[in-house]
């Protein structure tokens, strides 16, 4: 059982993390301390549940063509900074051609915050691997994990989702908790809306929408271009 002292230290860590992440510039210092004992095995944050065996399928028309995305929550794990992370396999195709493949690593702390510990990503061109730029691993070469989804998001919260200086510096701000959204997979109420951006590309931003008990249901580019992808299906181990 977790002692009260451990719980308090985690609460202080999370408060300090969110305060530090209110910074909007990648030039400002960022640091976080990770204790593997503060993490649990399941990821059941209402806005970001990751049940092994689940596949989330997204589609949408972008400026470049029809984009098809599959996020598979695998039964595999990876240890990063001493923390056992869930491995999510992501593939992106454009007009039927594979353009990106990524393995993401997530873990949830005892408060319910979901942390992002890195990614192994490859971009393709004509079926040939083109680059692995953007890959990073927390604890290596100064890279640090960020929170992909807070335990109790509130309007106005700003947080770092990842940090690898000059390569991966995504951030998010909570805009709303009461959106009503309809996508091909269904209609949802009290949806969480965020604005996501990176200081590395300040002219680009997107809105993301998360439904409780489901997770991400829509992404929409709102600055620097146009395009929307939406959740069309959820399946579990090949079933409906």
VOPA-765979 format. One line per 10 residues: number of its first residue (from 1); their letters; for each residue x, y, z of N, C-alpha, C. Coordinates in steps of 0.1 Angstrom, whole numbers, padded with zeros to 4 digits. Example, Ala and Ser with C-alpha at 12.3 -4.5 7.8 and 13.67 -1.06 7.14 Angstrom:
<atoms>
1	as	0132 -0057 0078 0123 -0045 0078 0132 -0033 0078 | 0128 -0022 0071 0137 -0011 0071 0129 0000 0079
</atoms>
This chain:
<atoms>
1	xxxxxxxxxx	0008 -0012 0000 0000 0000 0000 0009 0012 0000 | 0005 0022 -0007 0012 0035 -0008 0011 0043 0005 | 0022 0047 0010 0021 0055 0023 0016 0069 0020 | 0011 0076 0030 0006 0090 0028 0017 0099 0023 | 0029 0096 0028 0041 0104 0024 0043 0103 0009 | 0042 0091 0003 0044 0089 -0011 0033 0096 -0019 | 0021 0095 -0014 0010 0101 -0021 0012 0116 -0021 | 0016 0122 -0010 0018 0136 -0009 0029 0141 -0019 | 0040 0133 -0019 0051 0137 -0028 0047 0136 -0043 | 0038 0127 -0046 0033 0126 -0060 0024 0138 -0063
11	xxxxxxxxxx	0016 0142 -0053 0007 0154 -0056 0015 0166 -0057 | 0026 0168 -0049 0035 0179 -0051 0042 0179 -0064 | 0046 0167 -0068 0053 0166 -0081 0044 0170 -0093 | 0031 0165 -0092 0022 0169 -0103 0019 0184 -0103 | 0017 0190 -0091 0014 0204 -0091 0026 0212 -0096 | 0038 0207 -0093 0050 0214 -0098 0051 0212 -0113 | 0048 0200 -0117 0049 0198 -0132 0039 0207 -0140 | 0027 0208 -0135 0017 0216 -0143 0021 0231 -0142 | 0027 0235 -0131 0031 0249 -0130 0043 0251 -0139 | 0052 0242 -0140 0064 0243 -0149 0059 0244 -0163
21	xxxxxxxxxx	0049 0236 -0166 0045 0235 -0180 0036 0246 -0185 | 0033 0256 -0176 0026 0267 -0180 0034 0276 -0189 | 0048 0273 -0189 0057 0280 -0198 0053 0277 -0212 | 0054 0286 -0222 0051 0284 -0236 0063 0283 -0244 | 0075 0287 -0239 0087 0287 -0247 0096 0275 -0245 | 0101 0269 -0255 0110 0258 -0254 0123 0262 -0248 | 0126 0275 -0247 0138 0280 -0242 0139 0280 -0227 | 0127 0280 -0221 0126 0280 -0206 0130 0266 -0201 | 0136 0265 -0189 0140 0252 -0184 0128 0243 -0180 | 0131 0230 -0182 0120 0220 -0179 0127 0209 -0172
31	xxxxxxxxxx	0122 0204 -0161 0127 0193 -0154 0116 0185 -0147 | 0118 0173 -0145 0108 0165 -0138 0115 0153 -0132 | 0111 0149 -0120 0117 0137 -0113 0107 0125 -0114 | 0112 0114 -0118 0104 0102 -0120 0107 0091 -0109 | 0098 0087 -0102 0099 0076 -0092 0091 0064 -0097 | 0097 0053 -0102 0089 0042 -0107 0078 0037 -0098 | 0080 0038 -0085 0070 0034 -0075 0058 0042 -0075 | 0058 0053 -0082 0046 0062 -0082 0037 0058 -0094 | 0041 0047 -0101 0033 0044 -0113 0026 0030 -0111 | 0014 0029 -0119 0006 0017 -0118 0007 0010 -0131
41	xxxxxxxxxx	0001 -0002 -0132 0002 -0010 -0144 -0009 -0007 -0154 | -0021 -0003 -0149 -0032 0000 -0158 -0032 0015 -0162 | -0037 0017 -0174 -0040 0031 -0179 -0055 0032 -0181 | -0061 0038 -0171 -0076 0039 -0171 -0081 0054 -0169 | -0072 0063 -0172 -0077 0077 -0172 -0089 0078 -0181 | -0100 0084 -0176 -0113 0085 -0184 -0111 0090 -0198 | -0102 0100 -0199 -0100 0107 -0212 -0089 0100 -0221 | -0082 0090 -0215 -0071 0084 -0222 -0069 0069 -0218 | -0080 0061 -0219 -0079 0047 -0214 -0071 0039 -0225 | -0062 0031 -0221 -0055 0022 -0230 -0056 0008 -0225
51	xxxxxxxxxx	-0065 0001 -0231 -0068 -0013 -0228 -0061 -0022 -0238 | -0051 -0030 -0234 -0044 -0039 -0244 -0053 -0047 -0252 | -0051 -0047 -0265 -0059 -0055 -0274 -0069 -0046 -0282 | -0070 -0033 -0278 -0079 -0023 -0284 -0072 -0017 -0296 | -0080 -0015 -0307 -0076 -0008 -0319 -0085 0004 -0321 | -0079 0016 -0322 -0087 0028 -0326 -0084 0031 -0340 | -0094 0033 -0348 -0092 0036 -0362 -0098 0050 -0365 | -0090 0058 -0372 -0094 0072 -0375 -0092 0074 -0390 | -0101 0082 -0396 -0099 0086 -0410 -0103 0100 -0412 | -0098 0106 -0422 -0102 0120 -0425 -0095 0125 -0438
61	xxxxxxxxxx	-0102 0135 -0444 -0096 0141 -0456 -0087 0152 -0452 | -0075 0152 -0457 -0065 0162 -0454 -0061 0169 -0467 | -0053 0179 -0466 -0049 0186 -0478 -0041 0177 -0488 | -0035 0166 -0482 -0027 0158 -0490 -0034 0145 -0495 | -0046 0143 -0490 -0054 0131 -0494 -0061 0125 -0482 | -0066 0112 -0484 -0073 0105 -0474 -0063 0099 -0464 | -0064 0103 -0452 -0055 0098 -0441 -0063 0087 -0433 | -0056 0076 -0431 -0061 0065 -0423 -0051 0062 -0412 | -0056 0062 -0400 -0047 0060 -0388 -0052 0048 -0380 | -0043 0040 -0375 -0047 0029 -0366 -0038 0030 -0354
71	xxxxxxxxxx	-0044 0030 -0342 -0036 0030 -0330 -0040 0017 -0323 | -0030 0008 -0322 -0032 -0005 -0316 -0025 -0005 -0302 | -0033 -0007 -0292 -0028 -0008 -0278 -0023 -0023 -0277 | -0011 -0025 -0277 -0005 -0039 -0277 -0005 -0044 -0263 | -0002 -0057 -0262 0000 -0064 -0249 0015 -0063 -0245 | 0023 -0056 -0253 0037 -0055 -0250 0039 -0043 -0240 | 0051 -0044 -0233 0055 -0033 -0224 0069 -0030 -0227 | 0073 -0018 -0223 0087 -0013 -0224 0091 -0006 -0211 | 0102 -0009 -0206 0107 -0002 -0194 0115 0010 -0197 | 0110 0022 -0193 0117 0034 -0195 0119 0042 -0182
81	xxxxxxxxxx	0131 0045 -0179 0134 0052 -0166 0129 0044 -0154 | 0129 0031 -0156 0124 0022 -0145 0109 0020 -0145 | 0102 0027 -0153 0087 0026 -0154 0083 0017 -0165 | 0073 0008 -0161 0068 -0002 -0171 0057 0006 -0179 | 0060 0007 -0192 0051 0015 -0201 0043 0006 -0210 | 0031 0010 -0214 0023 0003 -0224 0027 0007 -0238 | 0029 -0002 -0247 0033 0001 -0260 0021 0002 -0270 | 0020 0014 -0276 0010 0016 -0286 0016 0017 -0300 | 0011 0008 -0309 0016 0008 -0323 0007 0016 -0332 | 0013 0027 -0338 0005 0036 -0346 0010 0035 -0361
91	xxxxxxxxxx	0000 0034 -0370 0004 0034 -0384 -0005 0045 -0391 | 0001 0052 -0400 -0006 0062 -0408 -0004 0059 -0423 | -0015 0059 -0430 -0015 0057 -0445 -0021 0069 -0451 | -0016 0073 -0463 -0022 0084 -0471 -0026 0078 -0484 | -0039 0079 -0487 -0044 0073 -0500 -0039 0058 -0501 | -0039 0051 -0490 -0035 0037 -0490 -0021 0034 -0489 | -0012 0044 -0489 0002 0042 -0488 0008 0045 -0474 | 0015 0036 -0469 0021 0038 -0455 0031 0050 -0456 | 0029 0060 -0447 0037 0071 -0446 0044 0073 -0433 | 0039 0066 -0422 0045 0067 -0409 0041 0055 -0400
101	xxxxxxxxxx	0051 0050 -0393 0049 0040 -0383 0056 0043 -0370 | 0049 0042 -0359 0054 0047 -0346 0051 0037 -0335 | 0060 0035 -0326 0057 0028 -0313 0058 0039 -0302 | 0047 0041 -0295 0046 0051 -0284 0046 0043 -0271 | 0052 0050 -0260 0053 0044 -0247 0046 0053 -0236 | 0036 0047 -0230 0027 0055 -0220 0027 0047 -0207 | 0025 0055 -0196 0024 0049 -0183 0015 0059 -0174 | 0008 0054 -0165 -0001 0062 -0156 0004 0062 -0142 | 0004 0074 -0136 0009 0074 -0122 -0004 0072 -0113 | -0001 0071 -0100 -0011 0068 -0090 -0022 0078 -0089
111	xxxxxxxxxx	-0020 0090 -0093 -0030 0101 -0093 -0039 0100 -0105 | -0034 0093 -0116 -0043 0092 -0128 -0037 0100 -0140 | -0026 0107 -0138 -0020 0113 -0149 -0013 0103 -0159 | -0015 0105 -0172 -0009 0096 -0182 0003 0103 -0187 | 0015 0096 -0186 0027 0102 -0190 0032 0096 -0203 | 0039 0104 -0211 0044 0100 -0224 0059 0098 -0223 | 0064 0086 -0225 0079 0084 -0222 0087 0083 -0235 | 0081 0085 -0246 0089 0085 -0259 0083 0078 -0270 | 0090 0078 -0281 0084 0071 -0293 0096 0067 -0302 | 0093 0056 -0310 0102 0052 -0320 0094 0053 -0333
121	xxxxxxxxxx	0098 0063 -0341 0089 0067 -0353 0098 0066 -0365 | 0091 0062 -0376 0098 0061 -0389 0088 0067 -0400 | 0093 0076 -0408 0085 0081 -0419 0089 0073 -0432 | 0079 0071 -0441 0082 0064 -0453 0079 0072 -0465 | 0085 0069 -0476 0083 0075 -0489 0083 0064 -0500 | 0071 0061 -0506 0071 0051 -0516 0074 0037 -0510 | 0070 0035 -0497 0073 0022 -0491 0087 0020 -0485 | 0095 0030 -0487 0109 0030 -0482 0111 0039 -0470 | 0117 0033 -0459 0120 0042 -0448 0128 0054 -0452 | 0123 0066 -0447 0129 0078 -0451 0137 0085 -0440
131	xxxxxxxxxx	0131 0085 -0428 0138 0091 -0416 0132 0087 -0403 | 0140 0087 -0393 0135 0084 -0379 0135 0097 -0371 | 0137 0108 -0377 0137 0121 -0370 0124 0122 -0361 | 0125 0127 -0349 0114 0128 -0340 0113 0117 -0330 | 0121 0106 -0332 0122 0096 -0322 0129 0101 -0310 | 0125 0096 -0298 0131 0100 -0286 0128 0090 -0275 | 0136 0090 -0264 0134 0081 -0253 0137 0088 -0240 | 0128 0089 -0232 0129 0096 -0219 0141 0090 -0211 | 0150 0099 -0206 0161 0095 -0199 0174 0094 -0207 | 0172 0096 -0220 0184 0095 -0229 0186 0108 -0236
141	xxxxxxxxxx	0199 0113 -0236 0203 0125 -0243 0194 0137 -0239 | 0191 0138 -0226 0184 0149 -0220 0169 0149 -0222 | 0164 0139 -0229 0149 0138 -0231 0142 0135 -0218 | 0130 0140 -0216 0122 0138 -0204 0108 0136 -0208 | 0101 0128 -0200 0087 0125 -0202 0078 0137 -0199 | 0066 0137 -0205 0056 0147 -0202 0043 0141 -0200 | 0033 0149 -0196 0020 0143 -0194 0011 0145 -0206 | 0007 0134 -0211 -0002 0134 -0223 -0016 0137 -0220 | -0020 0133 -0207 -0034 0136 -0202 -0034 0137 -0187 | -0037 0149 -0182 -0038 0151 -0167 -0049 0143 -0161
151	xxxxxxxxxx	-0047 0140 -0148 -0057 0132 -0141 -0070 0139 -0140 | -0070 0152 -0138 -0081 0161 -0136 -0080 0174 -0144 | -0081 0173 -0157 -0079 0185 -0165 -0090 0195 -0162 | -0084 0208 -0162 -0093 0219 -0160 -0090 0230 -0171 | -0101 0237 -0174 -0099 0248 -0184 -0088 0257 -0180 | -0079 0260 -0190 -0067 0269 -0187 -0055 0261 -0184 | -0055 0248 -0180 -0043 0241 -0178 -0035 0240 -0191 | -0022 0242 -0189 -0012 0241 -0200 -0001 0232 -0195 | 0002 0222 -0204 0012 0212 -0199 0020 0207 -0211 | 0033 0203 -0208 0041 0196 -0217 0038 0182 -0219
161	xxxxxxxxxx	0037 0177 -0231 0034 0163 -0234 0046 0155 -0237 | 0057 0162 -0240 0070 0155 -0243 0081 0165 -0242 | 0093 0161 -0241 0104 0170 -0242 0117 0163 -0246 | 0121 0167 -0258 0135 0163 -0263 0139 0176 -0271 | 0147 0184 -0265 0151 0197 -0270 0154 0197 -0285 | 0146 0205 -0292 0148 0207 -0307 0142 0196 -0315 | 0137 0186 -0309 0131 0175 -0317 0116 0172 -0314 | 0113 0172 -0301 0099 0168 -0296 0096 0177 -0284 | 0087 0187 -0287 0084 0196 -0276 0069 0199 -0276 | 0060 0189 -0279 0046 0192 -0280 0040 0196 -0266
171	xxxxxxxxxx	0031 0206 -0267 0024 0211 -0256 0009 0211 -0258 | 0001 0213 -0248 -0013 0214 -0249 -0019 0223 -0239 | -0031 0228 -0242 -0039 0237 -0233 -0053 0232 -0233 | -0059 0231 -0221 -0073 0227 -0220 -0082 0239 -0224 | -0091 0237 -0234 -0100 0248 -0238 -0114 0247 -0233 | -0119 0234 -0232 -0132 0232 -0228 -0134 0218 -0222 | -0144 0216 -0214 -0148 0203 -0209 -0162 0199 -0212 | -0169 0207 -0220 -0183 0206 -0223 -0187 0206 -0237 | -0178 0201 -0246 -0181 0201 -0260 -0191 0189 -0263 | -0199 0191 -0274 -0207 0181 -0279 -0202 0177 -0293
181	xxxxxxxxxx	-0198 0165 -0295 -0191 0161 -0308 -0198 0148 -0313 | -0200 0149 -0327 -0205 0137 -0334 -0194 0133 -0344 | -0190 0121 -0343 -0180 0115 -0353 -0186 0102 -0358 | -0180 0096 -0368 -0186 0083 -0374 -0188 0072 -0364 | -0180 0072 -0353 -0182 0062 -0343 -0193 0064 -0333 | -0199 0077 -0333 -0209 0080 -0324 -0210 0095 -0320 | -0219 0098 -0311 -0221 0111 -0306 -0217 0112 -0291 | -0210 0122 -0287 -0205 0123 -0273 -0208 0137 -0267 | -0210 0137 -0254 -0212 0149 -0246 -0201 0151 -0236 | -0200 0163 -0231 -0190 0167 -0221 -0176 0162 -0226
191	xxxxxxxxxx	-0173 0166 -0238 -0160 0162 -0245 -0149 0172 -0241 | -0137 0167 -0238 -0126 0176 -0235 -0120 0181 -0248 | -0118 0194 -0249 -0111 0200 -0261 -0098 0206 -0257 | -0088 0203 -0264 -0074 0209 -0262 -0069 0216 -0274 | -0060 0225 -0272 -0053 0231 -0283 -0039 0226 -0282 | -0034 0220 -0292 -0020 0214 -0292 -0011 0221 -0302 | 0001 0223 -0298 0011 0230 -0306 0025 0226 -0301 | 0035 0231 -0309 0049 0229 -0305 0056 0242 -0307 | 0064 0247 -0298 0072 0259 -0300 0082 0257 -0312 | 0084 0245 -0316 0093 0243 -0328 0086 0247 -0341
201	xxxxxxxxxx	0073 0247 -0341 0065 0251 -0353 0054 0260 -0348 | 0056 0272 -0344 0046 0281 -0337 0035 0285 -0347 | 0036 0283 -0360 0026 0287 -0369 0016 0276 -0371 | 0017 0264 -0365 0008 0253 -0366 0002 0249 -0353 | -0011 0247 -0353 -0018 0243 -0341 -0030 0234 -0345 | -0035 0226 -0336 -0046 0218 -0339 -0055 0216 -0326 | -0067 0213 -0328 -0076 0211 -0317 -0078 0196 -0316 | -0078 0190 -0304 -0081 0176 -0302 -0093 0175 -0292 | -0100 0164 -0294 -0112 0162 -0286 -0112 0148 -0280 | -0115 0147 -0267 -0114 0134 -0260 -0127 0132 -0253
211	xxxxxxxxxx	-0133 0120 -0255 -0145 0116 -0249 -0142 0107 -0237 | -0149 0109 -0226 -0147 0100 -0214 -0151 0086 -0217 | -0142 0077 -0213 -0144 0063 -0215 -0140 0058 -0229 | -0136 0067 -0237 -0132 0064 -0251 -0118 0068 -0254 | -0115 0081 -0252 -0102 0087 -0256 -0104 0097 -0267 | -0093 0098 -0275 -0093 0107 -0286 -0104 0104 -0297 | -0112 0114 -0301 -0122 0111 -0311 -0121 0120 -0323 | -0114 0131 -0322 -0112 0140 -0333 -0099 0148 -0332 | -0093 0151 -0343 -0082 0160 -0345 -0085 0170 -0356 | -0083 0182 -0354 -0086 0192 -0365 -0075 0203 -0365
221	xxxxxxxxxx	-0069 0204 -0376 -0058 0214 -0378 -0065 0228 -0379 | -0062 0237 -0370 -0069 0250 -0370 -0059 0262 -0373 | -0047 0259 -0375 -0037 0269 -0378 -0026 0263 -0386 | -0022 0270 -0397 -0011 0264 -0405 -0016 0254 -0416 | -0029 0254 -0418 -0034 0244 -0428 -0048 0240 -0424 | -0053 0229 -0430 -0067 0224 -0427 -0067 0209 -0428 | -0076 0203 -0422 -0077 0189 -0423 -0082 0183 -0409 | -0091 0173 -0410 -0097 0167 -0398 -0096 0152 -0399 | -0093 0145 -0389 -0094 0131 -0388 -0103 0127 -0376 | -0112 0117 -0377 -0121 0114 -0367 -0122 0099 -0365
231	xxxxxxxxxx	-0126 0095 -0353 -0127 0081 -0349 -0138 0075 -0356 | -0135 0064 -0363 -0145 0057 -0371 -0149 0043 -0365 | -0139 0038 -0357 -0142 0024 -0352 -0133 0021 -0340 | -0138 0014 -0331 -0130 0008 -0320 -0133 -0007 -0320 | -0122 -0015 -0320 -0123 -0029 -0319 -0114 -0035 -0309 | -0117 -0047 -0303 -0109 -0053 -0293 -0105 -0067 -0297 | -0092 -0069 -0299 -0086 -0081 -0303 -0094 -0087 -0315 | -0096 -0078 -0325 -0102 -0082 -0338 -0117 -0083 -0337 | -0123 -0081 -0326 -0138 -0081 -0325 -0143 -0067 -0326 | -0157 -0065 -0326 -0163 -0052 -0327 -0163 -0045 -0314
</atoms>
